[in-house]
């Protein structure tokens, strides 16, 4: 793992971070405890670990409650009410144990990814790779940005959108207003279309984690090949739509030297190394890939941050101490900012686990039976339902987790788990790029001073409708 580079760049980033006032350590400690407890529970199988996990998650939500938006507040209230109703229905406290376990798991996984993001965002290698992608000549720029959004998203999650969109804003310096707007739209949509395909296969995506958690018989290796093929198809479709909408009239050179291509190669090796470590750890300890990922990522994060210190001439124990201090400080600042997403993930876990007790026995088989002989049509309805609810403001985190739980607990004739996973992951992926209230759209729009309606439906509407139509056709014919 080599990630040396410009000491001045790394120091400048660290200086800008340390200049910020330090918030309370309580949220960071609470989420770190959730992560540790969830991993310990997964490794030992002891449900006793869910007690500190649940208490720490409740402390975090209570501490950050004043800054949480209305929708996550409403959903956490619905989640708690659902758990209480499930306990009454079953006549014991077991639904609460199951719901807390899933809520803690859904919350812990993004915590692990947030740690990784803190190491990646200050990496000189990551910055060089991003600059290389953004400054490609027009003929190669779309491919570079769409695959860049996809690959960097594996490490940075939503941070990839922030990083690349900010660089796009800085690099788009043409004074021709029409050319400026078209170039900005093409570059931003390229990044978004690459990023949104990540949930289809990525082991670091909360979307796939939610689906896999709901069906223990389904494993990542079962879904990943189909998901990666579908992600690649969507990326190609995005390029085709871009070429049709904005046919190039002239060939222009890049305005800025993008730098060496080896930065992207280094990024690819980092991602490959992380994937191999996660898969290998899952095999060695006999656990799920999700649990292995939460175990590996914190260690990988501190190793990566230590290498960055070595690139600045700091070695040995001092490099390790510097890495721990920097990641801890970044978590202290960053974890409170993730309050809405964290509470939303927790609410999704509560609702998807407890709601099963409130669904009449045999309801899922009965519903699927209404589409007897037409299981593909049922999957199309499921796909469009996820997207449709996202368009009116209901996040796919909730709908996908709930649908996956309801369908994953029953043996449904003619409805293979992989097809259900593809339909749900496809609905998640295509909704987050077009729904004006999705996190990705809400994050990108202010960075380029555009409205969510423009970045979502107007810019990605045609692509999303075509992709939905093609995926629907594939589900019917499969």
Buried (B, 14 or more C-beta within 10 A) or exposed (E): EEBBBEBEBBEEBBEEBEEEEEBEBBBBBBBBBBBBBBBBBBEEEEEEBBEBBBBBBBBBBEBBEEEBEEBBBEBBEBBBEBBEBBBEEBEEEEBBBBBBBBBBBBBBBBBBBBBBBBBBBBBBBBBBBBBBBBBBEBEEBBBBBBBBBBBBBBBBBBBBBBBBBBBBBEBBEBEEEEEEBBBBBBBBBBBBBBBBBBBBBBBBBBBBBBBBBBBEEBBBEBBBEBBBEBBBBBBEBBBEBBEEBBEEEEEEEBEEEBEEEEBBEBBEEBBEEBBEBBBEBBEEEEBBBBBBBBBBBBEBBBEBBBBBBBBBEBEEEEBBEBBEEBBBBBBBBBBBBBBBBBBBBBBBBBBBBBBBBEBEEEEBBEBBEEBEEEBBBBBBBBBBBBBBBBBEEBBBBBBBBBBBBBBBBBEBEBBBBBBBBBBBBBBBBBBBBBBBBBBBBBBBBEBBEBEBEBBBBBBBEBBBBBBBEBBBEBBBEB
